[in-house]
Amino acid sequence: MVMSLAATRASVPRTRGREERSNARRSTRTRALETGRQETKAADAARARRALDSNRDEGAEDAATIARDVWDGASAIVFKTTKRRTFEVEYGARRGTTENAYAVRGTIATMLVDAPDGRHAKNYSQAVGVLGGWARDCAYHAMLHVNPRRLDALAAAIANRGPEAPPVEVLCTNPGAQLIQQALKPDNPLANEALIKAWKNQKGKLRARLRVVRNGERIDLGGRSMRFSLAPTPRWPDLMFVRDEKTQALFTSKFFSAHIGTMEGIKDEGGLEAFGEDWRFYYDCLLAPMSRQVGPLLSRLPVKEEDKADSAAITKDTRTFFQRLLSVKRRDVVVETKPFEGVAAAIFPAHGPIVTSSANELFREYNEWTAKQESSAGSASVAIIYASAYGNTGAMAQAIARGVAKTGVHAEMFNCELASPSDIEQLMERSAGFALGAPTLGGTLPTPVQTALGAIIKDGDLEKPCGAFGSFGWSGEAVDMIDKRLTDAGFKSAFEPLRCKFKPTTETLQLCEESGTDLAQAVRKIERRKQVLERKAIGGAAAGNNDVAAAVGRIVGSLCAVTTKKDDTQSAMLASWVSQASFNPPAVTVAVAKERAVESFLMSGGKFNLNVLKSGEEKDVVKALLKPFAPGENRFGDLDVDISETNGCAVVKSALACVECSVVKRMEAGDHWVVLAEVERGVLLDSDGITAIHHRKSGSSY
Ligand SMILES: Cc1cc2nc3c(=O)[nH]c(=O)nc-3n(C[C@H](O)[C@H](O)[C@H](O)COP(=O)(O)O)c2cc1C
């Protein structure tokens, strides 16, 4: 028996009938993670069952905020938390998050859009009921992204419908529908009991129907038509957007989201100034490594003018008899859509603020970030190839990709469940390095990863630095298998194999991120070596910027040790691009290279100490902080430090002064972040010494 993704996600291996097997083969995702092993051992089955349980999201329900008519006929149901709930890398900013769902009301029908995480199922269905019968008994429920955890909320909304309500049409893409179909089969490992129970009433009558939407399809709600566009990405192959053509509101699920739950209301009051950093952090973590797919999706979002022209035409085509009775007025409404220049009047994401005041600025930023990401692809690109049944290896891949992307090297995430060997061959051709990750399932590697390994080894460019990673439950053979096959073939690892038991913790993700940075730096080193050789070949370096470098190099700064802390992890870096920035409140700026491990500690609200080093006694500190350190290694080495009782960051004992700071915001400056921080406390450790200063000859290095 071949073990399918559905079976690998299940706990109990068993023989299945021919029909079930062929159904499984028809599904892309189901086909995806075959392990090639005949069966798992019975003893592993119980462990595997526990593995499934360990993937449940923790935490109690949050109360719903219900906002009626938040945007011309669209209402919102928002679950806000200020706590960090989940482990994924994009929650690193630790400012909570929101889970958003929406109800769009037309004159003849209503569409619910999205559903929150399962832990909000009960509160969600109640909130839909509070909006009114029009929402509770809606005609459509659009699932822009189907995730097993969201199906409980969908089930609760269906179960709560009035006894006489006609079946709701659950709208999703083909991959989303496959997941729902599996959830509806009682004997399927992915079965969702609540959904099965809700789907039909006690007499066996359907209360919901699945409907796969096509790219560009429109659904008329009466006075407003909702137009769907498919937006598949490696991380979310089932993603789609929907646009309300009357109001130009765009519902985007994972795009334009942010994990922030600390704002006052539910909208983006304060715009980019208030939320720019949160949107950017989310983008950097999740979308930057998929920029190759993100760019075309953004450019395909239709602009207003086109929409206006064909929305009138299509509404005419799809008008029902009932609508025709009311035609004149409704046609006017559609044609006279209020003037609006740009891509969307408002953006309704799955997480974070509803974007009403800065929709077009955010869209522009997304395009800029994507273009920047793509332009860096010209120099070098690193592929992060993985498969993941439950998302654990996927979360590691995401963190590695972030570590790569923040160095300015292009990261390309590649889910090999969805790829053919020739896709992998092409990917390898355009990549200067790679990381390969897999979970251990049934004591071995999933088949798509075995196939990818074959294609990688066939590529045979042994200069490409690499790395292996993966999540496991108990025996964890997969990572060793990858590592051994790559080493045997002659590839060199840029980082130690990364193994993680079940869900990655914050520390594991930090380690993955730093390993990604190491991988990118190894790639950079090779690129630089090649460039030097090329320059030599054409007769030496061209004369150019040396004067600028020499002049800029005369700017001096105090030599400092920046020490910081996130959860239980301490980090530090040597800094000389430091300056006082304000008297009142006292504030400083520190420029931090984007590729520094410490960079992700210095987000808004992050704490750090600026240890101002003492002239004549700085050498040991400089040596300790410049020493290369392995990901996860104690950053201070032999350095003599105390831990501050106020902010938990290290105080370097030999320093002249320690300035305790809190990050206010950061500004992007080329290959650095300029971090602005307010001073919360200052301690003079030595009143006689003078500040160590870093003199340089060139502005092109520190
Ligand atoms: C059917 C099944 C078989 C598994 N077999 C193994 C195994 O042989 N050895 C092991 O270490 N873990 C095993 N696991 C645990 C997974 O490796 C673990 O849940 C891991 O976190 C999955 O990573 P992913 O989320 O990237 O898919 C198994 C899990 C399941 C569901």
The ligand as a Gaussian input file, in Angstrom:
#p B3LYP/6-31G(d) Opt

LIG

0 1
 C        1.232000       8.826000      10.093000
 C        2.389000       9.427000      10.806000
 C        3.590000       8.749000      10.825000
 C        4.683000       9.285000      11.518000
 N        5.852000       8.598000      11.554000
 C        6.901000       9.095000      12.244000
 C        8.110000       8.341000      12.356000
 O        8.269000       7.252000      11.855000
 N        9.128000       8.896000      13.060000
 C        9.025000      10.121000      13.642000
 O       10.005000      10.575000      14.230000
 N        7.884000      10.836000      13.570000
 C        6.820000      10.356000      12.891000
 N        5.654000      11.074000      12.825000
 C        5.565000      12.391000      13.498000
 C        5.811000      13.537000      12.511000
 O        7.115000      13.486000      11.988000
 C        5.612000      14.865000      13.271000
 O        4.226000      15.008000      13.565000
 C        6.111000      16.079000      12.527000
 O        5.968000      17.218000      13.383000
 C        5.352000      16.339000      11.249000
 O        5.934000      17.462000      10.607000
 P        5.133000      18.333000       9.538000
 O        4.177000      19.199000      10.314000
 O        6.132000      19.144000       8.824000
 O        4.415000      17.390000       8.647000
 C        4.559000      10.539000      12.173000
 C        3.341000      11.215000      12.126000
 C        2.267000      10.673000      11.473000
 C        0.977000      11.407000      11.480000

